[in-house]
Amino acid sequence: MPVHASMRNISQLLVFTVLCLAVACDRKGKTTGPPAAPDGVPPAKAQTATGALDLNAINLAATRFMVDFNRQPKDIAELVKENYLAASPTLPLDQRLVIDPQTKQFRLAGP
């Protein structure tokens, strides 16, 4: 192989390496999804794809919050603020979410 051909291959490899490093450095610290909660888990969705309220996901998010902060969340807004839930759920008319004092779980309550 002539010297000029091997030098061209080396320069192409060097350019490729520099471009890869530039792209990697540009992506450093950037995330592709919503910010994670302090425990590193992405926020849960409080509603299913059909729009139904997902109390299991909400209560799992509340449990993760309690493990991390050693206390119950004040309300759903705190779970959203701390990135345990992706967004506040849309509730059925005349319903609100309350924390059951005995079970420490969120549940729907009437007017």
C-alpha positions as a Markdown table, in Angstrom:
| # | Residue | x | y | z |
|---|---|---|---|---|
| 1 | Met | 0.0 | 0.0 | 0.0 |
| 2 | Pro | 1.5 | 3.4 | -0.9 |
| 3 | Val | 2.3 | 5.8 | 1.9 |
| 4 | His | -0.2 | 8.4 | 0.8 |
| 5 | Ala | -3.1 | 5.9 | 0.9 |
| 6 | Ser | -2.3 | 4.8 | 4.5 |
| 7 | Met | -2.0 | 8.5 | 5.5 |
| 8 | Arg | -5.4 | 9.2 | 4.0 |
| 9 | Asn | -6.9 | 6.2 | 6.0 |
| 10 | Ile | -5.3 | 7.5 | 9.2 |
| 11 | Ser | -6.6 | 11.1 | 8.6 |
| 12 | Gln | -10.1 | 9.7 | 7.9 |
| 13 | Leu | -10.0 | 7.7 | 11.1 |
| 14 | Leu | -8.8 | 10.8 | 13.0 |
| 15 | Val | -11.6 | 12.9 | 11.6 |
| 16 | Phe | -14.2 | 10.2 | 12.4 |
| 17 | Thr | -12.9 | 10.0 | 16.0 |
| 18 | Val | -13.0 | 13.7 | 16.5 |
| 19 | Leu | -16.5 | 13.9 | 15.2 |
| 20 | Cys | -17.6 | 11.1 | 17.5 |
| 21 | Leu | -16.1 | 12.8 | 20.5 |
| 22 | Ala | -17.7 | 16.1 | 19.6 |
| 23 | Val | -21.2 | 14.5 | 19.3 |
| 24 | Ala | -20.7 | 12.6 | 22.6 |
| 25 | Cys | -19.6 | 15.8 | 24.4 |
| 26 | Asp | -22.6 | 17.7 | 23.0 |
| 27 | Arg | -25.0 | 15.1 | 24.4 |
| 28 | Lys | -23.3 | 14.9 | 27.9 |
| 29 | Gly | -25.8 | 15.9 | 30.6 |
| 30 | Lys | -28.8 | 16.0 | 28.2 |
| 31 | Thr | -31.7 | 13.6 | 28.8 |
| 32 | Thr | -34.2 | 12.4 | 26.2 |
| 33 | Gly | -37.2 | 12.1 | 28.5 |
| 34 | Pro | -38.7 | 13.8 | 31.5 |
| 35 | Pro | -36.5 | 14.3 | 34.5 |
| 36 | Ala | -36.3 | 11.4 | 36.9 |
| 37 | Ala | -37.4 | 11.5 | 40.5 |
| 38 | Pro | -34.6 | 11.5 | 43.2 |
| 39 | Asp | -34.6 | 7.7 | 43.1 |
| 40 | Gly | -33.7 | 7.8 | 39.4 |
| 41 | Val | -36.9 | 6.3 | 38.1 |
| 42 | Pro | -38.8 | 8.2 | 35.4 |
| 43 | Pro | -42.1 | 9.7 | 36.4 |
| 44 | Ala | -45.2 | 7.5 | 36.3 |
| 45 | Lys | -48.3 | 8.3 | 34.3 |
| 46 | Ala | -51.4 | 8.8 | 36.5 |
| 47 | Gln | -53.7 | 7.9 | 33.6 |
| 48 | Thr | -53.8 | 5.0 | 31.2 |
| 49 | Ala | -53.6 | 5.4 | 27.5 |
| 50 | Thr | -57.4 | 5.5 | 27.4 |
| 51 | Gly | -57.6 | 8.3 | 30.0 |
| 52 | Ala | -58.7 | 6.2 | 32.9 |
| 53 | Leu | -57.3 | 7.1 | 36.3 |
| 54 | Asp | -54.5 | 4.7 | 37.3 |
| 55 | Leu | -54.6 | 4.6 | 41.1 |
| 56 | Asn | -52.0 | 1.8 | 41.2 |
| 57 | Ala | -49.5 | 4.0 | 39.4 |
| 58 | Ile | -50.3 | 7.0 | 41.7 |
| 59 | Asn | -49.9 | 4.9 | 44.8 |
| 60 | Leu | -46.7 | 3.4 | 43.6 |
| 61 | Ala | -45.4 | 6.9 | 43.0 |
| 62 | Ala | -46.5 | 7.9 | 46.5 |
| 63 | Thr | -44.7 | 4.8 | 48.0 |
| 64 | Arg | -41.5 | 5.7 | 46.1 |
| 65 | Phe | -41.8 | 9.3 | 47.5 |
| 66 | Met | -42.2 | 8.0 | 51.1 |
| 67 | Val | -39.1 | 5.8 | 50.7 |
| 68 | Asp | -37.1 | 8.7 | 49.5 |
| 69 | Phe | -38.4 | 11.5 | 51.8 |
| 70 | Asn | -39.5 | 9.4 | 54.8 |
| 71 | Arg | -42.9 | 11.1 | 54.8 |
| 72 | Gln | -46.1 | 11.0 | 52.9 |
| 73 | Pro | -46.6 | 13.5 | 50.0 |
| 74 | Lys | -48.9 | 16.4 | 50.9 |
| 75 | Asp | -50.9 | 15.9 | 47.7 |
| 76 | Ile | -50.7 | 14.9 | 44.0 |
| 77 | Ala | -49.1 | 18.2 | 43.1 |
| 78 | Glu | -46.1 | 17.4 | 45.3 |
| 79 | Leu | -45.7 | 14.1 | 43.4 |
| 80 | Val | -45.7 | 16.0 | 40.1 |
| 81 | Lys | -43.4 | 18.7 | 41.4 |
| 82 | Glu | -40.8 | 16.1 | 42.6 |
| 83 | Asn | -41.1 | 14.1 | 39.3 |
| 84 | Tyr | -42.8 | 11.0 | 40.7 |
| 85 | Leu | -45.8 | 11.6 | 38.5 |
| 86 | Ala | -45.5 | 13.0 | 34.9 |
| 87 | Ala | -48.7 | 15.1 | 35.3 |
| 88 | Ser | -51.7 | 15.6 | 37.5 |
| 89 | Pro | -54.5 | 13.3 | 36.6 |
| 90 | Thr | -57.9 | 14.4 | 35.2 |
| 91 | Leu | -60.4 | 13.4 | 37.9 |
| 92 | Pro | -64.0 | 12.3 | 37.4 |
| 93 | Leu | -66.5 | 15.1 | 38.1 |
| 94 | Asp | -67.1 | 15.9 | 41.8 |
| 95 | Gln | -64.2 | 13.6 | 42.8 |
| 96 | Arg | -60.9 | 14.4 | 44.5 |
| 97 | Leu | -57.9 | 12.4 | 45.5 |
| 98 | Val | -57.4 | 12.0 | 49.2 |
| 99 | Ile | -54.9 | 10.0 | 51.3 |
| 100 | Asp | -56.7 | 7.3 | 53.3 |
| 101 | Pro | -55.3 | 7.7 | 56.9 |
| 102 | Gln | -55.4 | 4.0 | 57.6 |
| 103 | Thr | -53.9 | 2.6 | 54.4 |
| 104 | Lys | -51.7 | 5.6 | 53.5 |
| 105 | Gln | -52.9 | 5.2 | 49.9 |
| 106 | Phe | -54.6 | 7.7 | 47.6 |
| 107 | Arg | -58.2 | 7.0 | 46.8 |
| 108 | Leu | -61.1 | 8.9 | 45.2 |
| 109 | Ala | -63.5 | 10.7 | 47.4 |
| 110 | Gly | -66.8 | 12.3 | 46.6 |
| 111 | Pro | -68.0 | 15.9 | 47.2 |
